[in-house]
Amino acid sequence: MSVEIRKYDVVVVGAGLAGCAAARECQLAGLKTVVLTKLHPLRSHSGAAQGGINAALNESDTTSHEFDTVKGSDYLGDQDAIELMCKKAPETIRWLERMGAVFSRNADGSIAQRPFGGQSHPRACYAKDRTGLTCLQTIYEQAHREGVEFLDEWYVGDVIYDKRTNKVNGVVALNLRDTQFAIFNAKAVMFATGGYGRTYKINSNAHANTGDGLSIVARHGLPLEDMEFVQFHPSGLAGSGILMSEAARGEGGYLLNSLGERFMAKSAPNKMELASRDVVSRAIEREILEGRGVGPNKDAVYLDVRHLGEAKIMQRLPELRDLAIAFLGQDMVKEPVMIRATAHYSMGGIPVDVNCHVRSSEDELVEGFYAAGECSCVSVHGANRLGANSVLEAALFGRHAGENIVKDIKDLTLKDAKVTDAQRFMDEVKWVVSNNGIQRVSDLREELQATMTENAGVFRDEKRLVKQKEIIKNIREKYKNIRIDDKSSVFNTDMQEAIELGHMIDYAAFIVEGAYARKESRGAHYREDFQQRDDENFLYHTFAVMDKNKNISLSKAPVNIGKFKPEVRAY
Ligand SMILES: Cc1cc2nc3c(=O)[nH]c(=O)nc-3n(C[C@H](O)[C@H](O)[C@H](O)COP(=O)(O)OP(=O)(O)OC[C@H]3O[C@@H](n4cnc5c(N)ncnc54)[C@H](O)[C@@H]3O)c2cc1C
């Protein structure tokens, strides 16, 4: 196998909101920029975002957005990053709008905003229920127009990292069309590889959300942060987990159990269906566990929007209606639809400072390496993300990463890559294709997903987490014995899925180790054996590193507490 070495100023991995926004800034400043993506850019998961993007447009200042975000994060969010995000949010909306994003409007022509969970004001700007696609199309188009080179259907399998100098100077990728490897040698590398919800059986994520970027980084002994915090969205369609956006509740939808009760009155009497996501998800799962579920298996609850009327549903929630008809045969204009909590969003990720520089430890940064969007942990979401803060984070911090690369570039040098830098990924691919075992990749993936949902899901406890650690060890052993049928070099999706499963196993272990060690309940991480938040012992970020034998060790990093001191979190 030959390896071509291509040289750039900037290589961006991922073409969702974060990657496109960063690449555009770099190209605008005259830097030679390439975006590598395993999917066509518009198939990135950003395009699936339905509900909205937050900004305090009609408030005297951004303090209340900051407070809602800090409270939503269960006080684990870093307040310097949160302040930056909330302050820049209104300008980010105008930036998107000026580039061509068409937001839904009020009758007076101003940008419409709807209420979302955990927010004290209606703050989510939206484009019907296709907000992500509108924003992504706009940024992608504009990045393209500036001359960013997009290479889609290229799979990145490794980052070229020199531990001795703590510097990154490129990535190794293969062209899925013909399995040709290439090195992309650059002064700056940015990861924008998105989330990792696919490690759960019931999830709302695209098939591509296999967390590749995280495991690639972790395999070099670099840390991952706060991996135990996985958000379960209250409303995934029963069975598949496909998302029914929070917009349905934002517009006034009810949640009902089998007795027809609006059961949120018990756990969030003030905010009801619009309490934050972790609170609503637990309430739903509790109704099901206690026998008040609906549907043939009693494993769902109802989302009812009929009282909004057909006109409003068709105007504000047309895609949700289509999805429920297509996947459950239920028309929300005429009947309630069956939903349950679904793995949705990853709060943890590659640790970065507030300017998107990747951290190699709590106080050291990797030279030439940046990350933004869902794969990163800047930590604006802490232990729980508020709805409509993530499209914002991806676009805003993606752009911010680009701006910082532009600022830093004069101090970054291009260290020439060598063909041998590609060896590690080439060996991995060769092994996957030629390994002559008996295990099927799809079986192992299903086992991982089902057990993660069962043992490291909405409710966790010591017994289940210990069990899951063993299960992951066992799956890892079986993975050594896989076999794929397709040995070809043209669009070998068997090979790609096997590599992705390897990534899923690695980061799943981080989730479970972090969840096991965190003996408290905070945000999305809920331990039935430790039901209270414990600030005295656990108000810290988890930094986790993996050694060559895949053992994970954990350390603590301080939370940036600013003007909002930790308080009891009630809705
Ligand atoms: C169904 C759904 C609805 C949502 N709705 C909302 C909402 O209304 N509001 C909100 O704020 N948030 C929402 N979110 C969350 C939000 O959309 C995402 O967190 C955000 O868009 C992520 O953007 P990103 O740029 O980080 O990653 P993504 O858009 O996921 O892009 C990841 C990119 O990385 C590339 N990639 C990954 N691995 C590799 C590899 N190995 N090699 C090459 N390329 C690779 C992919 O090809 C892709 O281009 C929603 C999420 C889901 C799943």
The ligand as a Tripos MOL2 file, in Angstrom:
@<TRIPOS>MOLECULE
LIG
   53    58     1     0     0
SMALL
NO_CHARGES

@<TRIPOS>ATOM
      1 C1        -31.6180   14.1450   16.2330 C.3       1 LIG1
      2 C2        -30.8490   15.2530   16.8660 C.ar      1 LIG1
      3 C3        -31.4370   16.4940   17.0490 C.ar      1 LIG1
      4 C4        -30.7250   17.5340   17.6420 C.ar      1 LIG1
      5 N1        -31.3510   18.7320   17.8100 N.ar      1 LIG1
      6 C5        -30.6540   19.7570   18.3700 C.ar      1 LIG1
      7 C6        -31.2580   21.0370   18.5070 C.ar      1 LIG1
      8 O1        -32.4030   21.2640   18.1000 O.2       1 LIG1
      9 N2        -30.5420   22.0180   19.0750 N.ar      1 LIG1
     10 C7        -29.2750   21.8200   19.5310 C.ar      1 LIG1
     11 O2        -28.6580   22.7540   20.0510 O.2       1 LIG1
     12 N3        -28.6660   20.6210   19.3810 N.ar      1 LIG1
     13 C8        -29.3230   19.5850   18.8030 C.ar      1 LIG1
     14 N4        -28.6940   18.3730   18.6500 N.ar      1 LIG1
     15 C9        -27.2600   18.2550   18.9420 C.3       1 LIG1
     16 C10       -26.4440   18.9460   17.8520 C.3       1 LIG1
     17 O3        -27.0790   18.7960   16.6210 O.3       1 LIG1
     18 C11       -25.0400   18.3650   17.7350 C.3       1 LIG1
     19 O4        -24.4280   18.2790   18.9840 O.3       1 LIG1
     20 C12       -24.1350   19.2310   16.8490 C.3       1 LIG1
     21 O5        -24.7890   19.5550   15.6360 O.3       1 LIG1
     22 C13       -22.8200   18.5210   16.5690 C.3       1 LIG1
     23 O6        -22.1070   19.2110   15.5800 O.3       1 LIG1
     24 P1        -20.6050   18.7870   15.2390 P.3       1 LIG1
     25 O7        -20.1540   19.7240   14.1820 O.co2     1 LIG1
     26 O8        -19.8230   18.7320   16.4950 O.co2     1 LIG1
     27 O9        -20.6690   17.2960   14.7130 O.3       1 LIG1
     28 P2        -21.5030   16.5620   13.5360 P.3       1 LIG1
     29 O10       -22.4790   17.4370   12.8910 O.co2     1 LIG1
     30 O11       -21.9830   15.2870   14.1310 O.co2     1 LIG1
     31 O12       -20.3860   16.2400   12.4580 O.3       1 LIG1
     32 C14       -19.3810   15.2720   12.6660 C.3       1 LIG1
     33 C15       -18.5300   15.1940   11.4230 C.3       1 LIG1
     34 O13       -17.3790   14.3860   11.6940 O.3       1 LIG1
     35 C16       -17.1390   13.5410   10.6000 C.3       1 LIG1
     36 N5        -16.3780   12.3770   11.0970 N.ar      1 LIG1
     37 C17       -16.5740   11.6670   12.2320 C.ar      1 LIG1
     38 N6        -15.6620   10.6890   12.3420 N.ar      1 LIG1
     39 C18       -14.8630   10.7860   11.2660 C.ar      1 LIG1
     40 C19       -13.7360   10.0580   10.8030 C.ar      1 LIG1
     41 N7        -13.2430    9.0230   11.4760 N.pl3     1 LIG1
     42 N8        -13.1700   10.4390    9.6300 N.ar      1 LIG1
     43 C20       -13.6630   11.4800    8.9110 C.ar      1 LIG1
     44 N9        -14.7240   12.1970    9.3140 N.ar      1 LIG1
     45 C21       -15.3070   11.8570   10.4700 C.ar      1 LIG1
     46 C22       -18.5010   13.2240   10.0410 C.3       1 LIG1
     47 O14       -18.4110   12.8400    8.6970 O.3       1 LIG1
     48 C23       -19.2120   14.5710   10.2130 C.3       1 LIG1
     49 O15       -18.9770   15.3820    9.0970 O.3       1 LIG1
     50 C24       -29.3950   17.3200   18.0640 C.ar      1 LIG1
     51 C25       -28.8000   16.0910   17.8740 C.ar      1 LIG1
     52 C26       -29.5350   15.0530   17.3210 C.ar      1 LIG1
     53 C27       -28.8590   13.7110   17.2050 C.3       1 LIG1
@<TRIPOS>BOND
     1     1     2 1
     2     2     3 ar
     3     2    52 ar
     4     3     4 ar
     5     4     5 ar
     6     4    50 ar
     7     5     6 ar
     8     6     7 ar
     9     6    13 1
    10     7     8 2
    11     7     9 ar
    12     9    10 ar
    13    10    11 2
    14    10    12 ar
    15    12    13 ar
    16    13    14 ar
    17    14    15 1
    18    14    50 ar
    19    15    16 1
    20    16    17 1
    21    16    18 1
    22    18    19 1
    23    18    20 1
    24    20    21 1
    25    20    22 1
    26    22    23 1
    27    23    24 1
    28    24    25 2
    29    24    26 1
    30    24    27 1
    31    27    28 1
    32    28    29 2
    33    28    30 1
    34    28    31 1
    35    31    32 1
    36    32    33 1
    37    33    34 1
    38    33    48 1
    39    34    35 1
    40    35    36 1
    41    35    46 1
    42    36    37 ar
    43    36    45 ar
    44    37    38 ar
    45    38    39 ar
    46    39    40 ar
    47    39    45 ar
    48    40    41 1
    49    40    42 ar
    50    42    43 ar
    51    43    44 ar
    52    44    45 ar
    53    46    47 1
    54    46    48 1
    55    48    49 1
    56    50    51 ar
    57    51    52 ar
    58    52    53 1
@<TRIPOS>SUBSTRUCTURE
     1 LIG1         1 GROUP 0 **** ****
